[in-house]
Amino acid sequence: MKVILDGKEVDAEAGRTILEVARANGVDIPTLCHVPALEPAAMCRLCTVELVEGRRSRLVTACNFPLRGEVEIKTDTPRLRKGRKVLIELLHTRCPDSVVLKELAERYGADLARFPDDNKDCVVCGLCVRVCERIGANVLALSGRGVEIRVNTSFGRTARHCIGCGACAQICPVEKIRIRDEEAERVVIVCGREAARIPLRPCSSCGKPFGPVIDLSLVMERAGEAQVPAFNLLVCPACSRRSHARRLAERHFEQYDIEPAPGGGAE
Amino acid sequence: MATAPRAAAAPSYAKKFACAGELEQYRQALIERTDPAAPRILVCCGTGCKAVGSLDLLEAMKGAVSAAGAQVRVMPEIKRTGCHGFCSRGPLMSFQPENLFYQRVQPADAEEIVRETILGGKRVQKFLYTPPGSKEPIATVDEIPFFAKQTKLVLKRVGRIDPFDINDALVHGAYKGLVKALTEMTPAQVIEEIKTSRLRGRGGGGFPAGVKWESCAKQPGRHYIICNGDEGDPGAFMDASVMEGDPHAVIEGMAIAAYAIGSDRGFFYVRFEYPLAVQTLTRAIRQAEEMGLIGENVLGTRFTFKVSISTGAGAFVCGESSALMSSLEGKVGRPRPKYIRSTERGFRDSPSNLNNVETYANVPEIILRGGAWYTGIGTERSTGTKVFSLTGNVHNVGLVEVPMGSSLREIVYGIGGGIPNRKELKAVQTGGPSGGCIPIPKKFLDINVGFGRLAEIGSMMGSGGMIVMDENTCMVEVSRYFISFLVGESCGQCAPCREGLTRMKEILTRITRGEGRPGDVELLEEIGTFTNSFSLCGLGTSSANPVLSTIRYFREEYDAHIRDKKCPSGVCKPLFYYEIDPATCTGCGLCRVKCPAKAIAGEKKKPHTIHQDLCIKCMECYKNCKFTSIRIM
């Protein structure tokens, strides 16, 4: 199937989204709420492009529009640039210190002083929610309606069933989710509010807390990788590496009557 | 004289009808037992009349009639009906067969009515309707312009039958369309008939119903029929009245759609705020099921159709089809970000046909009388009739049904009776919060109301809300009102709608407070155009219409607010003051008496003055002055 992308004819597989085809052909469409691994939600609307079918032209979001016929796509028209500019200005009020938005503002000539700052610390792209549903423990959800909408836990309580995987913090485009390991607990902070608190397991060797106490089999099932060997749940990675090295050294050097170096380090 | 039996007991039905013939026999038996000349009193128990005490009236009437007992020659049947339509005149009551119409009747009046009208056969003058500007009361429904100028198609049984009694509906012809479809037509023929009728969706979009049914029927898998009864527009009550007044018409329409599309399961999605509609529908579904008019093997055929009711949780956005389906599935009611028609994959990822209450209510009559007959009503591109809820600054507030293509003049002046208090008509708002304001006096009074024409001038048909606005309506405030409604009702998931609306509300609030800045109108236009083109769902892509249409037609009002810091209509309190014109003030003192803030002073028969520091701008003096001496400055 052929489609016309910004004036050039390119090949496209039917059913692919506009964004996939554009990226495969080196055309950059800005996105904020999209990662290829998750189902598109079309919430940020930044990837809106113009679709020309026959004589009709309409705006669609590139991230979730499946190509079905021969159409023309325009990804960078004055109308789109103008819309994206307003969109970036509006989103910037929610997150004035975001690096991503500043870069986008530069690209589209957005006037960031036009609207007063709101400092909501979140652009409601929904990525954290979707990633939590997909690979985390379904702790986060969008609650509230309209302007009240925000990323929240059930009933706004500190979640206890979070697995502390950190996917939300990693995926957040405006970097407003933080993970902090306190004494014997891991704390997930979403937009300045404590969202989850998970106890950490102390290492049976050195005694330092190292990983969240979770039901690992559920996580493995969700990840769909049953073949991965179970982790050693009792010993922290550092101690595990150390003891592994010591065992290696013992096995290889003892037969030559060489004393392993004291402290377990085996070079 | 001996009391005649109230009405012969309805023939009993022990089981489901095994075939269409049995139903028709039963219907015939019912009709024969009903004497058309027998006296009947219809008490309106629609939501509007209920709110002003019509249920008490109903009881009082029953009590008064049975108290009169033996004196009554023929005991009248007192019927509880759905909305009569003339809501501003409630509680309403009409007397059959002479079609006598009484309005603003209180429970305490029941005895007098029984004594005078039922026993004495006289018309009580004070209950008769007198049109504005006239002194002659009009006695019967057929002569009252509000009713006489309407064409009742969808509402033909609303207000005439008891919605809780299926027998009454059957006497008036319910389920005849379904019988015809099941016995004489194939599903394809049904679809063809609807396509011939060019019936368009009445929920607002105006998508041709026949085309939708056809594309849904083509899909493989289990099909669902959904009825959208989530009517959330402020000031709209068309669907409520149909569901409350004639639930069987909607159920029948859905059953015909199910037969045409090949579905065996239907859902009503009724908004939480319509408890009466849920009651009538629940009862109607149960009665229809007991008779075998829906349910398994309808009328002995292989067609099976089960219906149930789901209620919303109070979100306006759930009137959007994909959000409605999410909500029906038990998920959060947010529109789905998918470029797939719900006729392909909708409810439970199956092909689903969703239509509005009014669309389904049109169907039985089309099947019965043919699509070609239907195209004879209305215009070429918008066929049939449309029910409007006429509200705002108009004499006759209520429910009206007119052929598509009727002019606004006909609706507002002919049926609506014009604008009260000698004021000028300024605009008509159609299409609910996502619609637009049409400036009337200037150009559009004779505009034909239909799908295409309204969209051309920047408004839309919507589901049929029609708000009439007089000269004392500030268009900036109107647009601020609708935008703040939408701010609260936007689902919030997509950025343009959520953020755009928030900013527009902020700017509009600023303007109405007198803090508008030069360039605000351009900024509103920029955000509005952006929101309308970049949003995800139908709610978002029309959310800026109130702002854009008022800027388009009432730009000078925005300028007056921003540049001159004046509200010419006298609504935005910081932006105007009242002044008494000494030349015309006669010093009658009425304003002084009426003023709750005691801000008006003056000697008798001498021009009065208003103390501006005390004035709270409540409009009492302005409204009451007989000499229009009070001016908005």
Chai-1 contact restraints between the chains, C-beta under 6 A:
chainA,res_idxA,chainB,res_idxB,connection_type,confidence,min_distance_angstrom,max_distance_angstrom,comment,restraint_id
A,A41,B,P337,contact,1.0,0.0,6.0,A-B,restraint_1
A,A42,B,P337,contact,1.0,0.0,6.0,A-B,restraint_2
A,M43,B,Q493,contact,1.0,0.0,6.0,A-B,restraint_3
A,M43,B,C494,contact,1.0,0.0,6.0,A-B,restraint_4
A,C44,B,A495,contact,1.0,0.0,6.0,A-B,restraint_5
A,R45,B,C494,contact,1.0,0.0,6.0,A-B,restraint_6
A,R45,B,A495,contact,1.0,0.0,6.0,A-B,restraint_7
A,R45,B,P496,contact,1.0,0.0,6.0,A-B,restraint_8
A,R45,B,F534,contact,1.0,0.0,6.0,A-B,restraint_9
A,T48,B,F534,contact,1.0,0.0,6.0,A-B,restraint_10
A,L59,B,S533,contact,1.0,0.0,6.0,A-B,restraint_11
A,N64,B,P337,contact,1.0,0.0,6.0,A-B,restraint_12
A,F65,B,Y339,contact,1.0,0.0,6.0,A-B,restraint_13
A,G83,B,F530,contact,1.0,0.0,6.0,A-B,restraint_14
A,G83,B,F534,contact,1.0,0.0,6.0,A-B,restraint_15
A,V86,B,F530,contact,1.0,0.0,6.0,A-B,restraint_16
A,L90,B,E499,contact,1.0,0.0,6.0,A-B,restraint_17
A,L91,B,A495,contact,1.0,0.0,6.0,A-B,restraint_18
A,R145,B,G492,contact,1.0,0.0,6.0,A-B,restraint_19
A,G146,B,V487,contact,1.0,0.0,6.0,A-B,restraint_20
A,G146,B,G488,contact,1.0,0.0,6.0,A-B,restraint_21
A,G146,B,S490,contact,1.0,0.0,6.0,A-B,restraint_22
A,G146,B,G492,contact,1.0,0.0,6.0,A-B,restraint_23
A,V147,B,V487,contact,1.0,0.0,6.0,A-B,restraint_24
A,V147,B,T502,contact,1.0,0.0,6.0,A-B,restraint_25
A,I149,B,G492,contact,1.0,0.0,6.0,A-B,restraint_26
